[in-house]
Amino acid sequence: MPKILVIEDNPVEIETIKARLKQKQYEVLTAQNGEDGIRLAIEEQPDLIFMDMILPGMHGLEATIKLKQIPETKDIPIVALTVMDSSEFVATCFKEGVNAFIKKPYNFSEIFEKTERILGNSVPSQKKVMIIEQESSIMTMITMILMRSGYKVIASFNGETDGVDILEEKPDVIIWDNVGQGDGAFPFLNELTPENETSIPIILLTDSDSPEEIKMKMSQLRAKNYLSKPFSSKELLEKISNVLCD
């Protein structure tokens, strides 16, 4: 039976999460502060840790950093439970070893989905995502979020690049920012779409706030959905999940 450690200072949330996870046949340990959480992680070696980022005394990020420095706990995946989702905070957390985020307030489908994905019982952990993006900072951010969430990033290049070899990897979804690519993107697009029918779902990445322009670009790329810049990690993962479930 997989063992999960929940580090959360709110007793009501602890008992609620504990009860719901037990319904799914997980063994659940709990701690209400970072110090106790670290001790339990060392002693019990859980398969997964849910870490509240705002804790009394030791902050959740500080507890995460300490866990990643201890040989016995450094490989235990950590899911952050947090009200904070700024791009800077998310980037720092991923850098320090957080595997995934759940934004408060959350629903339990997110808890179960993250648990199953990280523990290897869910199909999304095997999905492959291709990114087409020219801005390196955005490329890095997307790649980091996807890899930490269990996806495989198989390529990154602009739309003018010959994608035939890359397509042998058979991505499950493509995130595409076609700004500045002009008509050079469309020969590559034709490789994706037998007889003009999209075989790989595409998510348009755009900084436009014009519904008409977004609709036009989605039509050009035959995209199934779009993601507006700036975006959060939660929005990115939700868009991917939605197109994969369609």
C-alpha positions as a printed NumPy array, in Angstrom:
array([[  0.   ,   0.   ,   0.   ],
       [  1.548,   3.366,  -1.031],
       [  2.35 ,   5.644,   1.899],
       [  1.622,   9.389,   1.757],
       [  2.786,  12.067,   4.205],
       [  0.626,  15.21 ,   4.484],
       [  2.39 ,  18.208,   6.08 ],
       [ -0.33 ,  20.788,   6.767],
       [ -1.015,  23.032,   9.767],
       [ -4.786,  23.244,   9.314],
       [ -6.285,  20.305,  11.278],
       [ -9.537,  20.376,   9.296],
       [ -7.701,  20.122,   5.974],
       [ -5.453,  17.386,   7.36 ],
       [ -8.378,  15.215,   8.423],
       [-10.263,  15.822,   5.18 ],
       [ -7.293,  14.94 ,   2.948],
       [ -6.473,  11.955,   5.151],
       [-10.012,  10.588,   4.951],
       [-10.247,  10.985,   1.172],
       [ -6.867,   9.384,   0.505],
       [ -7.704,   6.467,   2.806],
       [-10.819,   5.87 ,   0.69 ],
       [ -8.418,   5.262,  -2.197],
       [ -6.511,   2.697,  -0.113],
       [ -3.471,   4.884,   0.623],
       [ -1.73 ,   4.798,   3.987],
       [ -1.638,   8.385,   5.29 ],
       [  0.759,   9.991,   7.783],
       [  0.317,  13.584,   8.967],
       [  2.395,  16.375,  10.493],
       [  1.431,  19.939,  11.377],
       [  4.822,  21.603,  10.976],
       [  8.005,  21.256,   8.969],
       [ 10.158,  19.845,  11.745],
       [  7.763,  16.972,  12.489],
       [  7.257,  16.413,   8.78 ],
       [ 10.996,  15.999,   8.172],
       [ 11.3  ,  13.62 ,  11.106],
       [  8.413,  11.48 ,   9.883],
       [  9.766,  11.469,   6.325],
       [ 13.116,  10.124,   7.563],
       [ 11.523,   7.522,   9.827],
       [  8.656,   6.338,   7.612],
       [ 10.022,   6.806,   4.072],
       [  6.696,   7.782,   2.434],
       [  6.173,   7.363,  -1.297],
       [  4.838,  10.919,  -1.666],
       [  4.659,  14.124,   0.394],
       [  1.974,  16.814,   0.219],
       [  3.615,  19.975,   1.582],
       [  1.72 ,  23.087,   2.642],
       [  3.93 ,  26.035,   1.692],
       [  2.8  ,  28.231,   4.605],
       [  3.617,  26.5  ,   7.893],
       [  4.325,  27.739,  11.438],
       [  8.026,  28.052,  12.178],
       [  9.749,  26.437,   9.217],
       [  8.289,  27.532,   5.849],
       [  7.181,  24.756,   3.5  ],
       [  9.834,  25.671,   0.937],
       [ 12.52 ,  25.557,   3.629],
       [ 11.295,  22.113,   4.7  ],
       [ 11.396,  21.004,   1.052],
       [ 14.999,  22.188,   0.68 ],
       [ 16.012,  20.312,   3.831],
       [ 14.296,  17.112,   2.659],
       [ 16.131,  17.307,  -0.658],
       [ 19.457,  17.596,   1.187],
       [ 18.913,  14.456,   3.293],
       [ 20.028,  11.231,   1.553],
       [ 17.119,   9.215,   2.966],
       [ 14.46 ,  11.662,   1.7  ],
       [ 15.971,  13.435,  -1.311],
       [ 14.172,  11.232,  -3.85 ],
       [ 10.695,  11.429,  -2.297],
       [  8.405,  13.414,  -4.648],
       [  6.812,  16.522,  -3.134],
       [  3.543,  18.199,  -4.149],
       [  3.143,  21.782,  -2.935],
       [ -0.195,  22.882,  -1.483],
       [ -0.198,  26.651,  -1.808],
       [ -2.128,  29.874,  -2.231],
       [  0.935,  31.388,  -3.915],
       [  1.384,  30.812,  -7.645],
       [  3.514,  33.684,  -8.946],
       [  5.909,  32.634, -11.709],
       [  8.911,  33.535,  -9.517],
       [  7.698,  31.412,  -6.6  ],
       [  6.823,  28.486,  -8.874],
       [ 10.24 ,  28.64 , -10.566],
       [ 12.012,  28.706,  -7.189],
       [ 10.02 ,  25.746,  -5.907],
       [ 10.729,  23.644,  -8.99 ],
       [ 14.404,  24.536,  -8.737],
       [ 14.443,  23.287,  -5.141],
       [ 12.792,  19.986,  -5.986],
       [  8.996,  20.414,  -5.85 ],
       [  7.434,  17.987,  -8.333],
       [  3.973,  19.509,  -8.751],
       [  1.624,  22.209,  -7.463],
       [ -1.944,  22.225,  -6.225],
       [ -3.414,  25.7  ,  -5.833],
       [ -5.624,  26.374,  -2.822],
       [ -8.563,  26.161,  -2.672],
       [ -8.41 ,  22.803,  -4.456],
       [-10.776,  19.976,  -5.261],
       [-10.008,  16.358,  -4.514],
       [ -9.859,  15.348,  -8.152],
       [ -6.593,  17.349,  -8.248],
       [ -5.284,  15.533,  -5.171],
       [ -6.088,  12.128,  -6.675],
       [ -4.766,  13.041, -10.135],
       [ -1.415,  14.272,  -8.818],
       [ -1.104,  11.256,  -6.525],
       [ -1.777,   8.74 ,  -9.281],
       [  0.414,  10.547, -11.791],
       [  3.444,  10.738,  -9.522],
       [  3.058,   7.234,  -8.125],
       [  2.894,   5.831, -11.638],
       [ -0.73 ,   4.727, -11.827],
       [ -1.938,   7.186, -14.436],
       [ -1.578,   7.547, -18.195],
       [ -0.641,  11.295, -18.199],
       [  2.766,  10.509, -16.701],
       [  3.666,   8.839, -20.013],
       [  2.384,  11.549, -22.337],
       [  4.733,  13.412, -24.659],
       [  4.524,  17.151, -25.327],
       [  6.184,  19.033, -28.177],
       [  6.851,  22.739, -27.636],
       [  7.286,  25.209, -30.504],
       [  8.458,  28.472, -28.946],
       [ 11.116,  31.026, -29.892],
       [ 11.449,  32.805, -26.537],
       [ 13.955,  30.901, -24.397],
       [ 12.572,  32.012, -21.002],
       [  9.084,  30.769, -21.864],
       [ 10.505,  27.574, -23.336],
       [ 12.457,  26.935, -20.124],
       [  9.469,  27.615, -17.891],
       [  7.125,  25.338, -19.862],
       [  9.716,  22.573, -20.074],
       [ 10.352,  22.731, -16.327],
       [  6.657,  22.616, -15.439],
       [  5.941,  19.718, -17.781],
       [  8.895,  17.611, -16.733],
       [  8.117,  18.137, -13.031],
       [  4.51 ,  17.091, -13.721],
       [  5.428,  13.801, -15.354],
       [  5.323,  14.703, -19.049],
       [  8.124,  14.03 , -21.508],
       [  9.196,  17.073, -23.541],
       [ 10.385,  15.662, -26.837],
       [ 11.253,  18.727, -28.936],
       [ 11.56 ,  22.491, -29.077],
       [ 12.085,  24.375, -32.3  ],
       [ 10.436,  26.958, -34.541],
       [  7.816,  26.209, -37.157],
       [ 10.248,  26.596, -40.043],
       [ 12.237,  23.55 , -38.883],
       [ 11.733,  20.254, -40.65 ],
       [  9.802,  18.222, -38.113],
       [  9.609,  14.857, -39.846],
       [ 12.254,  13.158, -37.643],
       [ 10.786,  14.686, -34.495],
       [  7.336,  13.428, -35.421],
       [  8.602,   9.879, -35.311],
       [  8.383,  10.373, -31.536],
       [  4.601,  10.798, -31.972],
       [  3.849,  13.613, -29.501],
       [  0.468,  13.488, -27.787],
       [  0.02 ,  17.254, -27.834],
       [  1.812,  20.312, -29.273],
       [  2.103,  23.719, -27.614],
       [  2.719,  26.194, -30.405],
       [  3.586,  29.891, -30.339],
       [  3.612,  30.807, -34.021],
       [  4.45 ,  34.501, -33.543],
       [  7.04 ,  35.576, -36.077],
       [  7.06 ,  32.272, -37.924],
       [  5.027,  33.446, -40.847],
       [  4.156,  31.07 , -43.66 ],
       [  7.172,  28.905, -42.858],
       [  5.153,  27.182, -40.158],
       [  2.569,  25.736, -42.48 ],
       [  4.656,  23.16 , -44.396],
       [  5.465,  21.684, -40.997],
       [  1.792,  21.864, -40.023],
       [  0.915,  19.809, -43.103],
       [  3.14 ,  17.02 , -41.793],
       [  0.938,  16.875, -38.7  ],
       [ -2.407,  16.841, -40.46 ],
       [ -3.214,  14.069, -42.899],
       [ -5.784,  15.298, -45.417],
       [ -6.143,  18.567, -43.494],
       [ -7.52 ,  16.842, -40.405],
       [ -5.506,  17.404, -37.248],
       [ -4.146,  14.134, -35.903],
       [ -2.156,  15.675, -33.017],
       [ -3.988,  18.177, -30.784],
       [ -2.452,  21.654, -30.837],
       [ -2.648,  24.331, -28.145],
       [ -2.036,  27.838, -29.462],
       [  0.211,  29.918, -27.204],
       [ -0.571,  33.606, -27.676],
       [ -0.061,  37.04 , -26.144],
       [ -3.043,  38.467, -28.029],
       [ -6.139,  39.613, -26.148],
       [ -8.215,  39.981, -29.315],
       [-10.86 ,  37.237, -29.651],
       [-10.887,  37.719, -33.425],
       [ -7.114,  37.331, -33.741],
       [ -7.077,  34.309, -31.441],
       [ -9.865,  32.688, -33.443],
       [ -8.002,  33.357, -36.7  ],
       [ -4.739,  31.861, -35.399],
       [ -6.525,  28.837, -33.988],
       [ -8.1  ,  28.288, -37.377],
       [ -4.746,  28.607, -39.155],
       [ -3.101,  26.062, -36.864],
       [ -6.248,  23.95 , -36.555],
       [ -5.705,  24.263, -32.794],
       [ -8.067,  22.632, -30.306],
       [ -7.446,  25.162, -27.536],
       [ -5.336,  28.202, -26.663],
       [ -3.305,  29.533, -23.751],
       [ -2.884,  33.252, -23.181],
       [  0.37 ,  34.755, -21.887],
       [  1.135,  35.239, -19.059],
       [ -0.144,  31.941, -17.665],
       [  0.255,  29.907, -14.497],
       [  1.487,  26.337, -14.234],
       [ -2.044,  25.295, -13.254],
       [ -3.509,  26.836, -16.425],
       [ -0.886,  25.136, -18.6  ],
       [ -1.497,  21.698, -17.103],
       [ -5.276,  22.112, -17.247],
       [ -5.18 ,  23.019, -20.962],
       [ -3.059,  19.961, -21.739],
       [ -5.298,  17.695, -19.671],
       [ -8.4  ,  19.062, -21.407],
       [ -7.19 ,  18.446, -24.962],
       [ -5.909,  14.985, -24.07 ],
       [ -9.31 ,  14.074, -22.64 ],
       [-11.289,  15.323, -25.655]])
